Every structure is written in structure tokens, then in C-alpha cells.
Amino acid sequence: MKHFVKSLAAVIILGVTGFLLLADSAESCPHPKRSARFTVSGACGPTGTLSITANKDACDFDVSGAEETQLPPRGRYFWSGNSPPGKPTYDLYEGHWTLYENRTYAGPSDGGPAPTSGYRECMASLESDVLKLRCTEKAEYASEPEPRVLSTCESVLTPQ
């Protein structure tokens, strides 16, 4: 019985330690609460208003107006070679963020192969003082090693 109690205590300690390590390693984007509002126009959906609010230190954010503009409803900061190492700006008006959503597909009506799953991703980047949103929809097919590009488009985000 004494061995069982020691083993149980060890399992509990390991479980709590693992949980604390995971909680401590959660990704953080150090910034104050940020919000931005844009008029969206272009080929990615109807013209409309898109509002983004990123809570303090959060890397992910929700998007208001996504349904009306037919854009993905979730967003996330990302970094590429355009941002100095260790000094990201987290300014929504400068780009460096993406909108994304997972997609499911019904079987094809023509009897061809059906995609198993897919996603749509829209990358925001500032180019010559114009904030552009480039969207790509990709689908995964069981018979293909890489996702297939279904569509691409580009829209402009004008700050309000």
C-alpha cells in the first residue's frame, strides 16, 4: 500500500508539473490592447467594414465583419523577414497578421475526387503605404501529397 501511495503521489506531481510547463510556455505577443477598423474592397468578397481587436499580449484575435465581407473570422499576428528580429511592432495597420479558417467540403457532383479538408488564409502586408490582404484557399485530397490551391484573391484594407 505504501508503494501505491508513493507512485500515485509521483504521478500527481508529474501531472501538475506538466500542466504548469504547458501554461508557462503559451505563446505571447507582448503589446497593449490594440484595435483597428478597415474598409475592405477588392476581389476577396463584398465591400464592407472589418474590425479587429487584439487583447493585451494575445497573438490570436477575433474579427468583426468577417461574415459580411466573406473573410475568415479569426486572426493571428505573424512575423517574416520584414520585421526586425526581437522587435515586432504589433501594429495592425502595418500588416504582419493573417486571417484564417478551416473548411469542410461536400462531395463533388461530377463524381471526381473529393477534398478531405481545407483552409482559407489571408495575409495582410503593407506595400507602398497600401495595406493589402492576399487570400488563398487550399484543399487537401487523400490522393495528393500537397494541398491544392483552389482560389486566390487580393483586397485592399483602408483604415477608417
C-alpha positions in Angstrom: 0.0 0.0 0.0 2.9 2.4 0.8 4.4 1.8 -2.7 1.0 2.6 -4.3 0.7 5.9 -2.4 4.2 6.9 -3.4 3.5 6.0 -7.1 0.2 7.9 -7.0 1.9 11.0 -5.5 4.6 10.8 -8.2 2.0 10.7 -11.0 0.1 13.6 -9.5 3.3 15.7 -9.2 4.3 14.9 -12.8 0.8 15.8 -14.0 0.8 19.2 -12.2 4.4 19.9 -13.4 3.4 19.1 -17.0 0.4 21.4 -16.8 2.5 24.2 -15.3 5.1 23.8 -18.0 2.4 24.0 -20.7 0.8 27.0 -19.2 4.1 28.8 -18.9 5.1 28.0 -22.5 2.0 29.6 -24.0 2.9 31.9 -26.8 2.7 35.6 -26.0 2.8 38.7 -28.2 3.7 41.5 -25.9 1.6 44.5 -26.7 -1.1 46.6 -25.2 -4.7 46.1 -26.3 -4.9 47.0 -30.0 -7.9 47.6 -32.3 -8.2 48.6 -35.9 -11.1 49.2 -38.3 -10.8 48.9 -42.1 -13.0 49.3 -45.2 -12.4 46.2 -47.3 -12.6 46.4 -51.1 -11.4 44.1 -53.8 -11.8 40.6 -55.2 -11.9 38.6 -51.9 -15.6 39.4 -51.1 -18.1 42.3 -50.9 -17.0 45.7 -49.8 -17.6 46.2 -46.1 -16.1 47.0 -42.7 -13.7 44.8 -40.9 -12.9 45.4 -37.2 -10.1 43.7 -35.3 -9.4 43.8 -31.6 -6.3 42.1 -30.2 -6.4 41.8 -26.4 -3.3 42.7 -24.4 -0.4 40.2 -25.1 -2.6 38.0 -27.2 -1.3 36.6 -30.5 -4.8 35.5 -31.7 -7.8 37.7 -32.3 -11.4 37.6 -33.5 -12.7 39.6 -36.4 -16.0 41.5 -36.6 -17.5 42.0 -40.0 -15.9 38.8 -41.4 -19.2 37.2 -42.4 -20.4 40.3 -44.3 -17.1 40.7 -46.2 -16.7 36.9 -46.7 -13.3 36.9 -44.9 -12.1 34.4 -42.3 -13.3 35.1 -38.8 -10.1 34.5 -36.8 -6.7 36.3 -37.0 -3.2 35.9 -35.7 0.0 38.0 -35.7 2.9 36.5 -37.7 6.4 37.6 -38.5 8.5 37.4 -41.6 11.7 38.9 -42.8 10.1 42.3 -42.8 10.2 42.8 -39.1 13.5 43.3 -37.2 14.3 40.2 -35.0 13.0 40.6 -31.5 11.3 43.9 -32.3 7.8 43.2 -33.8 5.5 46.2 -33.9 2.1 44.5 -33.4 0.6 47.4 -35.3 -2.5 46.1 -37.1 -2.2 49.0 -39.6 1.2 47.8 -40.7 0.2 44.2 -41.6 2.2 41.2 -40.2 -1.1 39.3 -39.4 -3.2 36.7 -41.1 -6.9 35.8 -41.1 -7.7 32.1 -41.3 -10.4 29.5 -41.1 -10.7 25.7 -41.7 -13.1 24.5 -44.3 -15.1 21.3 -44.9 -16.3 20.3 -48.3 -19.3 18.3 -49.7 -18.6 15.5 -52.2 -18.2 16.6 -55.8 -21.2 16.5 -58.0 -19.2 15.3 -61.0 -18.0 12.1 -59.3 -14.4 13.2 -59.2 -12.2 13.1 -56.1 -13.5 15.0 -53.1 -11.2 17.1 -50.9 -11.0 15.8 -47.3 -10.5 19.2 -45.7 -9.1 22.6 -46.4 -8.5 26.1 -45.2 -8.5 29.8 -46.3 -5.7 32.1 -45.2 -5.4 35.8 -45.9 -2.1 37.6 -45.3 -2.0 41.3 -44.5 1.0 43.2 -45.7 1.8 46.9 -46.1 3.1 47.7 -49.6 3.9 51.3 -50.7 1.6 52.6 -47.9 -1.3 50.4 -49.0 -2.4 47.6 -46.7 -3.2 44.5 -48.9 -4.9 41.3 -48.0 -4.0 38.3 -50.1 -6.2 35.3 -49.7 -5.6 31.7 -50.7 -8.0 28.8 -50.3 -6.4 25.3 -50.3 -8.0 21.9 -50.2 -6.4 18.6 -49.1 -7.1 15.5 -51.2 -6.4 12.0 -49.9 -4.7 11.1 -53.2 -2.4 14.1 -53.3 0.7 14.8 -51.1 0.3 18.6 -51.0 -2.8 20.8 -50.6 -4.3 22.0 -53.9 -4.8 25.8 -54.4 -8.5 26.3 -55.2 -8.5 30.1 -55.4 -6.5 33.3 -54.7 -7.6 36.9 -54.5 -6.5 40.3 -53.3 -8.3 43.1 -51.4 -7.3 46.5 -50.1 -7.8 47.5 -46.4 -8.3 51.2 -46.0 -8.1 52.5 -42.4 -11.3 54.2 -41.1 
